[in-house]
Amino acid sequence: MLRYLTIFGTFVRACLVRDLTFRANFILECLTSLGWMSMNLAFYLLVFTFTPEIGRDTGWTREPFFAFVATGMIINSIVQALFMPSAEELTELVRTGGLDAVLVKPLDAQFLLSMHRVDFSACANGLVGVCLLAWAVGRFETPPPAAAWAVYPLLLLCGVAILYALVIMLAAATIHLGRNQSLYDFWFYLTNFSRYPAEIYSGPWGSPLRALCTFVIPILLVVNVPARAITQPLTGAAWWAVGGTVCAAVAALVVSRVVFQRSLARYRSASS
């Protein structure tokens, strides 16, 4: 484990040097990301000028909802900084045969292929998310209990693990297809469901979608459960959700590992 941490630290330093070598591009990417997020936050503020709550009796008033948004920003920034850049490069590695050089290295292929690049510009949204979370929580009528803050980091890690598993399985499709430039598009379409509270998925169309995105592809657990942990009381049902999220994260990592290993077993090099 220490060996892999040391290697990952080397990757981080190399990527930081690369980003700082082209400072103007790095700053522009940060500003672009912050601009997009600012427009989203402005849209949510506009929504709350017309309604005090997202959904009737859901508890998602303005401050809790912004804590929800902040939680999503933190989780997505971690995934987009640590895993997405490497996964997007897998397409070219498969197409050009560069994957051959990765597979002969004395390291775990999944580790190398999913964590060799770090996008520091994606961390900007995470920092905004932390500030937004502090602002929202500071305006709560009742501050979150110590138990909520104790499980919140664990649930954040579970959310990151679920999204990481999704990234790995989408990247594994590249090995079968040979070229999968739509990886980020699929990622955006699937994770778009996690940007909103689960309560909005109701009715004859919403309920089946909610079940699908909770029990089959656990996207709705990624943000909803950690956000609820700090915005609403941790009752019996909430603790069941916490346990379910931990189990879903473990299961997602196991399934993604199996899928990725089986995909690598089918790889026959670009020249074959």
C-alpha positions as CSV (number, residue, x, y, z in Angstrom):
1,M,0.0,0.0,0.0
2,L,2.8,2.4,0.9
3,R,4.4,1.7,-2.5
4,Y,1.2,2.7,-4.3
5,L,0.8,5.8,-2.2
6,T,4.3,6.9,-3.1
7,I,3.7,6.3,-6.8
8,F,0.5,8.2,-6.6
9,G,2.3,11.1,-4.9
10,T,4.7,11.1,-7.8
11,F,1.8,11.3,-10.2
12,V,0.3,14.2,-8.2
13,R,3.6,16.2,-8.2
14,A,4.1,15.6,-12.0
15,C,0.6,16.8,-12.8
16,L,1.0,19.8,-10.6
17,V,4.2,20.8,-12.3
18,R,2.5,20.3,-15.7
19,D,-0.5,22.5,-14.7
20,L,1.7,25.3,-13.3
21,T,3.9,25.2,-16.4
22,F,0.9,26.5,-18.4
23,R,-0.5,28.8,-15.7
24,A,-2.7,30.8,-18.1
25,N,-4.5,27.6,-19.3
26,F,-4.8,26.4,-15.7
27,I,-6.4,29.7,-14.5
28,L,-8.7,29.8,-17.5
29,E,-9.9,26.3,-16.8
30,C,-10.6,27.2,-13.1
31,L,-12.4,30.3,-14.1
32,T,-14.5,28.4,-16.7
33,S,-15.5,25.8,-14.1
34,L,-16.3,28.4,-11.5
35,G,-18.4,30.4,-14.1
36,W,-20.4,27.4,-14.9
37,M,-21.0,26.6,-11.3
38,S,-21.9,30.2,-10.5
39,M,-24.6,30.1,-13.2
40,N,-26.1,27.0,-11.6
41,L,-26.1,28.5,-8.1
42,A,-27.8,31.7,-9.6
43,F,-30.4,29.5,-11.1
44,Y,-31.1,27.8,-7.8
45,L,-31.4,31.2,-6.1
46,L,-33.9,32.2,-8.7
47,V,-35.9,29.1,-8.0
48,F,-36.1,29.9,-4.3
49,T,-37.5,33.3,-5.0
50,F,-40.7,31.6,-6.2
51,T,-40.9,28.7,-3.7
52,P,-39.6,28.2,-0.1
53,E,-39.1,24.4,-0.6
54,I,-38.2,21.9,-3.3
55,G,-41.2,19.5,-3.1
56,R,-43.9,19.6,-0.5
57,D,-42.9,18.5,3.0
58,T,-39.5,17.2,1.8
59,G,-37.4,19.4,4.1
60,W,-35.3,20.8,1.2
61,T,-35.6,24.5,2.0
62,R,-33.0,26.9,0.7
63,E,-30.2,26.3,3.2
64,P,-30.5,22.4,3.3
65,F,-30.8,22.4,-0.5
66,F,-27.6,24.4,-0.9
67,A,-25.9,22.0,1.5
68,F,-27.1,19.3,-0.9
69,V,-25.6,21.1,-3.8
70,A,-22.3,21.7,-1.9
71,T,-22.1,18.0,-1.2
72,G,-22.5,17.1,-4.8
73,M,-19.9,19.7,-5.8
74,I,-17.3,18.2,-3.3
75,I,-17.9,14.6,-4.5
76,N,-17.9,15.4,-8.2
77,S,-14.8,17.6,-7.9
78,I,-12.9,14.7,-6.3
79,V,-13.9,12.2,-9.0
80,Q,-13.3,14.7,-11.9
81,A,-9.9,15.6,-10.4
82,L,-8.6,12.2,-9.6
83,F,-10.2,9.7,-12.0
84,M,-11.9,11.2,-15.1
85,P,-8.7,12.5,-16.8
86,S,-7.1,9.1,-16.7
87,A,-10.2,7.3,-17.8
88,E,-10.6,9.6,-20.8
89,E,-7.1,8.8,-21.9
90,L,-7.8,5.0,-22.0
91,T,-9.5,5.4,-25.4
92,E,-6.3,6.6,-27.0
93,L,-4.2,3.9,-25.2
94,V,-6.5,1.2,-26.6
95,R,-6.6,2.6,-30.1
96,T,-2.8,3.2,-30.4
97,G,-1.7,0.2,-28.5
98,G,-0.3,2.2,-25.6
99,L,-2.2,-0.1,-23.2
100,D,0.4,-2.8,-24.0
101,A,3.1,-0.8,-22.2
102,V,0.8,-0.4,-19.1
103,L,0.0,-4.0,-18.8
104,V,3.6,-5.1,-18.7
105,K,4.5,-2.8,-15.8
106,P,4.8,-4.5,-12.4
107,L,1.9,-2.5,-11.0
108,D,-1.9,-3.0,-10.9
109,A,-3.2,-2.0,-14.3
110,Q,-6.4,-0.5,-12.8
111,F,-4.4,1.7,-10.5
112,L,-2.2,3.0,-13.4
113,L,-5.1,3.5,-15.8
114,S,-7.4,5.3,-13.4
115,M,-5.1,7.4,-11.3
116,H,-2.0,8.5,-13.3
117,R,-3.4,11.9,-14.1
118,V,-4.8,14.6,-11.8
119,D,-6.7,17.6,-13.0
120,F,-6.1,20.3,-10.4
121,S,-8.5,22.8,-12.0
122,A,-11.4,20.5,-11.0
123,C,-10.5,21.2,-7.4
124,A,-11.9,24.7,-7.8
125,N,-15.5,23.5,-7.6
126,G,-14.6,21.4,-4.5
127,L,-13.3,24.5,-2.7
128,V,-16.5,26.4,-3.6
129,G,-18.5,23.5,-2.4
130,V,-16.7,23.5,1.0
131,C,-17.4,27.3,1.4
132,L,-21.0,26.8,0.3
133,L,-21.5,24.0,2.8
134,A,-20.1,26.1,5.6
135,W,-22.4,29.0,4.6
136,A,-25.5,26.8,4.4
137,V,-24.8,24.9,7.7
138,G,-24.1,28.1,9.5
139,R,-27.7,29.2,8.7
140,F,-29.4,26.0,9.9
141,E,-31.9,26.6,12.7
142,T,-30.5,23.5,14.5
143,P,-26.8,22.6,13.8
144,P,-26.1,19.0,12.7
145,P,-25.2,16.7,15.7
146,A,-21.8,15.2,16.2
147,A,-23.0,11.8,14.9
148,A,-23.9,13.4,11.6
149,W,-20.5,15.0,11.1
150,A,-18.9,11.7,12.1
151,V,-20.6,9.8,9.3
152,Y,-20.5,12.6,6.7
153,P,-16.9,12.0,5.6
154,L,-17.5,8.3,5.3
155,L,-20.6,8.9,3.2
156,L,-18.6,11.3,1.0
157,L,-16.0,8.5,0.4
158,C,-18.9,6.1,-0.4
159,G,-20.2,8.6,-3.0
160,V,-16.7,8.9,-4.5
161,A,-16.4,5.1,-4.5
162,I,-19.7,4.6,-6.3
163,L,-18.8,7.2,-9.0
164,Y,-15.3,5.8,-9.3
165,A,-16.8,2.3,-10.0
166,L,-19.1,3.9,-12.6
167,V,-16.1,5.5,-14.3
168,I,-14.1,2.2,-14.3
169,M,-17.0,0.3,-15.9
170,L,-17.5,3.0,-18.5
171,A,-13.8,2.9,-19.2
172,A,-13.9,-0.9,-19.5
173,A,-16.3,-0.5,-22.4
174,T,-13.5,1.2,-24.3
175,I,-11.5,-2.1,-24.3
176,H,-14.5,-3.8,-26.0
177,L,-15.4,-1.0,-28.4
178,G,-11.8,0.1,-29.3
179,R,-12.9,3.7,-29.3
180,N,-15.3,5.3,-26.9
181,Q,-15.1,9.1,-27.2
182,S,-18.5,9.4,-25.6
183,L,-17.3,8.4,-22.2
184,Y,-17.8,11.8,-20.7
185,D,-21.2,12.1,-22.3
186,F,-22.4,8.9,-20.7
187,W,-20.9,10.1,-17.4
188,F,-22.8,13.4,-17.6
189,Y,-26.1,11.7,-18.5
190,L,-25.9,9.2,-15.6
191,T,-24.6,11.5,-12.9
192,N,-27.1,14.2,-13.9
193,F,-29.7,12.2,-11.9
194,S,-27.7,12.7,-8.7
195,R,-27.9,16.5,-8.9
196,Y,-31.4,16.6,-7.5
197,P,-33.1,15.3,-4.3
198,A,-34.6,11.8,-4.7
199,E,-38.1,13.1,-3.7
200,I,-38.5,14.8,-7.2
201,Y,-38.6,11.3,-8.8
202,S,-42.2,10.4,-8.0
203,G,-45.3,9.5,-9.9
204,P,-45.8,6.8,-12.6
205,W,-42.6,7.8,-14.4
206,G,-40.5,9.1,-11.6
207,S,-40.9,6.1,-9.2
208,P,-39.5,3.5,-11.5
209,L,-36.6,5.8,-12.3
210,R,-36.0,6.3,-8.6
211,A,-35.9,2.6,-8.0
212,L,-33.5,2.1,-10.9
213,C,-31.1,4.8,-9.8
214,T,-31.2,3.6,-6.2
215,F,-31.0,-0.2,-6.3
216,V,-29.6,-1.0,-9.8
217,I,-27.3,2.0,-10.5
218,P,-27.0,3.6,-7.1
219,I,-26.6,7.1,-8.4
220,L,-29.2,8.7,-6.1
221,L,-27.3,7.4,-3.0
222,V,-24.2,9.4,-3.9
223,V,-25.4,12.9,-2.8
224,N,-28.8,12.3,-1.2
225,V,-27.6,10.2,1.7
226,P,-24.6,12.3,2.9
227,A,-26.6,15.5,2.4
228,R,-29.5,14.1,4.4
229,A,-27.1,13.1,7.2
230,I,-26.3,16.7,8.0
231,T,-29.6,18.4,7.0
232,Q,-32.1,16.1,8.7
233,P,-32.2,14.1,11.9
234,L,-30.5,10.7,11.9
235,T,-33.6,8.5,12.6
236,G,-33.9,4.8,12.2
237,A,-34.6,5.0,8.5
238,A,-31.7,7.4,8.0
239,W,-29.3,4.9,9.6
240,W,-30.6,2.2,7.3
241,A,-29.8,4.5,4.3
242,V,-26.3,5.0,5.7
243,G,-25.7,1.3,6.0
244,G,-27.2,0.8,2.5
245,T,-24.9,3.4,1.0
246,V,-21.8,1.7,2.5
247,C,-22.9,-1.7,1.2
248,A,-23.6,-0.2,-2.2
249,A,-20.2,1.4,-2.4
250,V,-18.4,-1.9,-1.5
251,A,-20.6,-3.8,-4.0
252,A,-19.9,-1.2,-6.7
253,L,-16.1,-1.4,-6.2
254,V,-16.2,-5.2,-6.3
255,V,-18.4,-5.3,-9.5
256,S,-16.3,-2.7,-11.2
257,R,-13.1,-4.6,-10.4
258,V,-14.5,-7.8,-11.9
259,V,-15.8,-6.0,-15.0
260,F,-12.5,-4.3,-15.5
261,Q,-10.4,-7.4,-15.1
262,R,-12.6,-9.4,-17.4
263,S,-12.4,-6.6,-20.0
264,L,-8.6,-6.6,-19.8
265,A,-8.6,-10.4,-20.3
266,R,-10.3,-9.8,-23.7
267,Y,-7.8,-7.2,-24.8
268,R,-5.7,-8.4,-27.7
269,S,-3.5,-5.4,-28.4
270,A,-4.1,-2.8,-31.2
271,S,-2.0,-4.8,-33.6
272,S,-3.9,-8.1,-33.2
